[in-house]
Amino acid sequence: MSNFESFESCLKEIENRYVNTEKVRKKLANYNEPIQISFLDTNRSVMIYVNMDQGIEVKDNASDETATVKIEFTSEKILLDLFNKELGAVKAYSSGKIKVIEGNIRNLMKLKSLMF
């Protein structure tokens, strides 16, 4: 199991999971909504563009007010904890560490294999 030590390594892993895991690509084969992830502790935003089964683009320090899915993390450390399996996605959501600001919880569950 990899140990993720930086925020940037988590972002790279999101791309790697999409590119190298057919199960993830199949799950997202019909998904094409832009995802904005914001981190309250650093005011940092990341955009994830999934183009169904055609590709993915992750843009750090980017935001898009028209994004149909907006997810808010209380801190960047939460993302690291999720990737390092120190925290589960459902527990993070139910404890308020992750909030779906726009879109619905089903979107977050669909993205779970990509992000968590």
N, C-alpha and C positions, 0 to 999 in steps of 0.2 A: 504494500500500500504506500502510495506517495504521501509525503508530508509537505503540505503547502505552507510556505513561509511568508509569502507576500501576496498582496491583493492582485498584483499583475499576473502572478502564476495562476490564480484562480480564473482570471479572464481568459488566459491562454488555454486552460483546461476546458472551458466551455466550448471553445472552438474545436479543440482536439476531440472531445466527446462526440460532437456532431460529425466531424470528418471521419473519425475512425470507428464509430459504433453504429452499425446498420440498424440495430434495434431503436436507437435514438432517432435516426433519420426517418425510419418508418413511422414512429410515433408522431413526428412533426411533419409528415408528408403533406398534410393539408393546412399547415399553420403558416400564416404570413402576416401576423400582426406585429408591429414594432413594440418592443418592450423597453421601457425606461426604468432603470433601477437607481434609486437615490439613496444616499447615505447621509443621515442627519448629522453625524459627528464631524464630517469633513466637508459637507456641502458638495460632495462629488456626485456626479451622475454618469451613468453608463447606458449606452443604447445597444440593444441587441436586435439585429434585423435577421429574422429567419425567413428565407425565401423557399418555403415548403421543402421539397427534397432537392433543391438546386444549390443550396449554399447558405452560409451564415456569415455575418459580419458583426464584430464586436467593436464598438467605438468608445474608448475611455474619454472621460471629461467631455461628454456630449449630452445634449438633451434635446427633446422634441416635444413641444407643447401639444402636438396633435397625436402623440402616441396613445393608442387605444388601451394599452396595458401599462399601468404604472405601479411599481412595487417600491416600498420604502423600508429600508433597514435602519435600525437605530444606530448601527455602527458598522464600519468595515470589518471589524473583528468577527461579527456574526457570520459574514461570508466565509472567512477563514475557518471558523468553527464548524460550519456546515461541510465544507470541503474536507476537513480533517476528521469528520465523523465524531466530533466532540459534542455536537448538537444536532438533533433531528429537525427536519423541516416542519413537521407538524407541531412539535413542541415550540419551535421558534415562532411559528404563526400564532399558536394559541396563547403564548405568553406575551404577545404584542411586540416581539423583536422584529417581526416582518409584518407589514401591513399591505394589503392590496388597496391602493388608492383609487384606481380606475380599472375596469375590467371585472372579472369575477374569479373566485377561488378556483374554479375549474381550470382556468388558464395557468394558475400557479401549479396545480397538480400535474398538468400536461408538461410543464417545463421542469418538473422535479428531476427527471432523469438527465436533463441537460445541465442543470445548475447545481443540483445537490446530490 
